[in-house]
């Protein structure tokens, strides 16, 4: 399992709808504050990639404004609308010189189709593995970090085989399958099916305004105002997924599930949880 995770940099998947300066603690506890801190602080060079969004200009401006509130003025918006742009030397040089890349929300399939398998994709993976480099992503940008990427699926049809749709992601952290807007949109069932389909992975369900700081691929720490559901299928004693026809109710047994919140840790190697003491969690 460990070879699915190890890298030198930092991944920060976020569950979507993160605070961009509206809350009073934005500058001290906000998710984007953590992104900037991990990237080196206000002097960091941040590249925002709003490829997933249908309104990339507006989304890019929102991130420029949000990071500006944190004192970071070196923010560049680099939208990729055509796969050929992911081979552009000027764009590649921008990524080589960046401290952080931030993928926006939207449709994760746009990220994989416009960037997957390109020189830009290879450069992102190379820098993550060999440099003190941060890749953050919210909503679609978080889901695209996986190798087996959740691409869609109806929450109302959850736990029937075929409810979740999967595609190939950027494989920045192959050992994880990530879902977002997890609590608000009731996505428990589709992550369960993803675990049944890929029981050699770990599942992460991120609530809104909540993220993970994944350091060097060895462990993560929860940040933000919501919760994280961590699913570990390594001890399954029953999994009917392969035997069923599409549309049939699933059954699955002994799917280990942890509910984690701000400050809690999870170690990938031995799959152990360290929970922040209650007094510190609410400090």
N, C-alpha and C positions, 0 to 999 in steps of 0.2 A: 504493500500500500504506500510506503513512504516515497517511492519513486514517482508516484502520481502527483506529489505535492511539492517537492523541494524546489526552491528558487531563492535568489539573493534579494530580490526587491520586495515590494509590498502590494498586495491586492486589497482594494476596498470596494466590495459590492454593497450597494445600498438599495433598500426596498422601494424607493420611489417617493415622490412628494416630500423631499427633504426640505427643511426650513432654509430659506434663502435670505433671512434677515428680519423676519416678522416677529420672532420670539425674543424676549428680553435676554435670554441666555445664549443667543446665537454666537456671540464672540467668545464664549467661555466653554460651552458644551455642545454647540451645534455640530452636526455631521460634517459640514464643509470646513469647519474650523479644524477638525481632526484630519481631513484630507490635506489641508494646507500645512499643518504641523508636520505630518509624515513626509511631506514633499520638501521640507526645509524652511518653512516659514514664509513671511510676506515677500521675500525676495525670490521665491521660487518662480520658475518659468512653467506656466500651466498652458496646455493645449486642450481646448474643448472640442470634441468631435460630436456634432449633433446629427449625425447621419441617420439615426433611427427615427428622427422626428419629421413630421410633415410640415412643421413650422420652424425650420432650423435657424432662421435669422432671429426670430423672437427668443427662441431657447438660448441661442448663443449670447444674446444681449443680456438675458436674465443671469447667466453665469458670470459674465463680465462684471455685472453690477454686484452680484453676491460676493464674489471674491474681492472686489474693490472695497466693500464694506469691511472686509477683514484685513485691508491694507495691502492687498496684492494687486499691483497694476500691470504686471507682465503676463497678461492673459490673451492668448490668440485663439480665435475661432477658426477651425479648419474643417469645413464640411466636405464630405466625400459623396458626390452624387453619381459618379461613374467609376467602375472598377479600374479604368485606366488611370484615374487620378491617384490610386494607391501605388502606382509605379513612378509617380512624378518625383524627380530628384529634389526639387525644392521642398516638397511636403515631407519627404524622408529626412532631409536635413533638419527640418523643424523638430521632428520627433527625436532625432539624435541629440539635439541640444536641450530638450525639455527635461524638467524634473518630474513632471506629472502629466498624464493624459487622463482626461475626464470624458467618458462616454455618456451621452444623455439618454433619456427615455424615449419611447416611441414603439417602433416595431423592430424586435431583435433580428428578424430575418433580413432586414436591410443592412445591418452591420455585417452579418456573415456573408451575404451575397456581394457586397461592395468591397469588403476588406479581406475576407477569408481567402487563403491561398495566395496572397499577393506579397510583394516585397514589404509593404507596410505591415502586414500581419507578421511576417518573419522577423522584422525589426522589433516590433513590440515584444514578441516572445524572447528574442535575444536579449533585449535590454532588461526585461523582467528577470531573466535567469542569471544575468552576469553583472548587473549594476544595482546601485541603491536607487531604484526607479519605482515610481508609484503609478499604478493603473487603477483608477477609480471608475465606477460605472453605476448609474442609477436605473432602476426598473429594467427596461430592455438592455441597457448597458451592462447591468449586473448579470442578467441571464445569459448574455452572449459570452461570458467568461468561460462557460462550461464547454466540455467536449460534446456531451449529449445535452443539447439545449432544448428546453421547453419552448415550443414555438406557438402554442395555443391550446385551446381546449375549454369546453364549457364547464363551469363550476357546478351548474345544475345537473349535469350528467356524470358527476364525479363518482368514482368507484365502479363504473361500468367499463369493461375493457374497451379501449379505443377512445376514451374521453380526452386523453391528453395527446397532443401532437408533438412529435420530436423532430428536430433537425440537428445538423452538425453546427457547433459553435466555434469559437476561436481557440478553444482548448488551452486557455491560459492556466487553468487549474483542472486537469482532466478528472480528478477524483471526486469533484463536486457536481451536483445538479442543483441549480439555484432557481427558486421561484420568488416572485416579488408581489407587492401589494397583498401580502399573504392573508392577513386577518380580515381586512376590509372587504376583500373580494372573495373570501371563502374558498381558498385554493388548496385546502388540506388534501382533498381527494385526488387532485391531479398529481401532487407530489408523491402521494402514496403509490399511484400507478407507475410513476417514473421509477420509484424504488423497486417495484415488482419487476419492471422491465430490465433494470440495471442494478441488480443486488450487490454488485461489486463497487458501487459508488456510495457516497454519502449525500443526503438531501438536506438543503437549507431553505427554509421558508422565512423570508424577511418581511416584517411589518413595515409600514410607511414610516419615514423619518427615522429609520433604523439601519444600521450597517454593521459590517465586520471589518476589523483591521487584521488582515492575514499576513503575519510577519514571516517571511522566508519560507512559507509553506509548512511550517511546523505546528502552528497553533493560531487560533483567532481570539480576539477580544471583541465583545459586543459594544457598540456605541449607539447613541441616539435615544429617542424617547419611547420606543416600542419594544417589541419582543421578537425573538428568533426561535423558530422550531427547528430542531436538529434531528434528522432521522437517520438511524443506523440500521441497515438491513442485514448486517453480518451474522446475526443469530436467528435468522428466519427458520422456523420449523415447518412452515407450510406456505406455499405460494402457488396459486392456481392459474397465474397469468398465461403461461405457455399453453395450457390445456383448453382454454376457453375460446369461444367464438366472439367476435366483436359484438358489443352491445350486451354481453352477459355480465351479471353482477360478479365482482371479484371476491375472493377471500384470501386473507394473508394473516399469518400468526407470528407473534414475537418480533414485531417491528419496534425496536427501541426508539423512543422519542423523548427528547429533552426540550423543555421550555426555558429559554435563557433570556436575560435582560441586561441592561447597561452594566458593564464592568465584568460580566461573567466570561470565563475562558473555556475553550475546548482544545484539547491536544489531539492531533490526528494520529500520531504513532500508536498510542495506546487507547485512544478514544475515551479519554477521561474528561470529566467536567470539573472545573473549579468555580464555585459560585461566590460572588462578592458578598461579604457579610451585610446583613440588612441595614445596619447603621450607616455603613459606607455607601450603600446603594442609594439611599435617600438623602445623603449629605448634599 
